[in-house]
């Protein structure tokens, strides 16, 4: 769970996840383009790639290769334990 919080702590990584939520299955080039045009972030491809590595290590992003392209997909499964722990505990609310 610590990796998930570390990954979510950075605002650029949260924006990347927002972009993947909006349009899942993007290449690094597409993500960089959207961050530049929509969010005016001037991060290099290498910096965005490092952010994607952190998100992937936390399990929040999965990748799939198709030919010479690598597509990035959001994975919300690592967020479930957080939601269960603090947001969906009706027994605690009843106390």
C-alpha positions in Angstrom: 0.0 0.0 0.0 3.0 2.3 0.6 3.9 2.2 -3.1 0.5 3.3 -4.0 0.6 6.3 -1.7 4.1 7.2 -3.0 2.9 7.0 -6.6 -0.2 9.1 -5.9 1.8 11.7 -3.9 3.2 13.3 -7.1 0.8 15.7 -9.0 2.2 14.7 -12.4 1.5 11.0 -11.8 -2.1 11.9 -10.7 -2.5 13.8 -14.0 -1.1 10.8 -15.9 -3.7 8.6 -14.2 -6.4 11.1 -15.0 -5.4 11.0 -18.7 -5.5 7.2 -18.7 -8.9 7.3 -17.1 -10.1 9.6 -19.8 -8.5 7.6 -22.6 -7.0 4.2 -21.6 -4.3 2.5 -23.7 -2.0 5.3 -24.7 1.6 5.2 -25.8 4.3 7.3 -24.1 4.2 9.7 -27.1 0.4 10.1 -26.7 0.7 10.7 -22.9 3.4 13.3 -23.4 1.4 15.1 -26.1 -1.7 15.2 -23.9 0.2 16.4 -20.9 1.7 19.2 -23.0 -1.4 20.3 -24.8 -4.1 19.9 -22.0 -2.0 20.5 -18.9 0.8 22.7 -20.2 3.4 20.4 -18.6 6.8 20.6 -20.3 8.2 17.4 -18.8 10.6 15.4 -21.0 9.7 12.0 -22.4 12.3 10.5 -20.0 10.7 12.2 -17.0 7.2 10.9 -18.0 8.7 7.5 -18.6 10.1 7.5 -15.1 6.7 8.6 -13.7 5.1 5.7 -15.6 7.7 3.3 -14.1 6.7 4.4 -10.6 3.0 3.9 -11.4 3.7 0.5 -12.9 5.8 -0.6 -9.8 2.8 0.4 -7.6 0.5 -1.6 -9.9 -1.5 1.4 -11.0 -0.4 1.1 -14.6 -0.1 -2.0 -16.7 1.6 -2.1 -20.1 1.1 -4.2 -23.2 3.3 -4.4 -26.2 1.8 -4.5 -29.7 4.5 -4.6 -32.3 6.9 -1.8 -31.6 4.4 0.1 -29.5 4.0 -0.1 -25.7 0.5 0.8 -24.5 -0.3 2.0 -20.9 -3.5 1.1 -19.1 -4.8 2.2 -15.7 -5.3 -0.5 -13.1 -7.5 0.5 -10.2 -7.2 -2.8 -8.3 -4.4 -1.5 -6.0 -6.9 1.2 -4.8 -9.5 -1.3 -3.6 -7.8 -2.1 -0.2 -7.6 1.7 0.5 -11.3 2.1 -0.4 -12.3 -1.0 1.7 -10.2 0.2 4.7 -11.4 3.8 5.0 -14.4 4.3 2.7 -16.5 1.2 2.8 -16.6 0.2 6.4 -20.3 0.4 7.4 -19.6 -1.3 10.7 -17.3 1.4 11.8 -19.8 4.1 10.8 -22.5 2.4 13.0 -20.4 2.6 16.1 
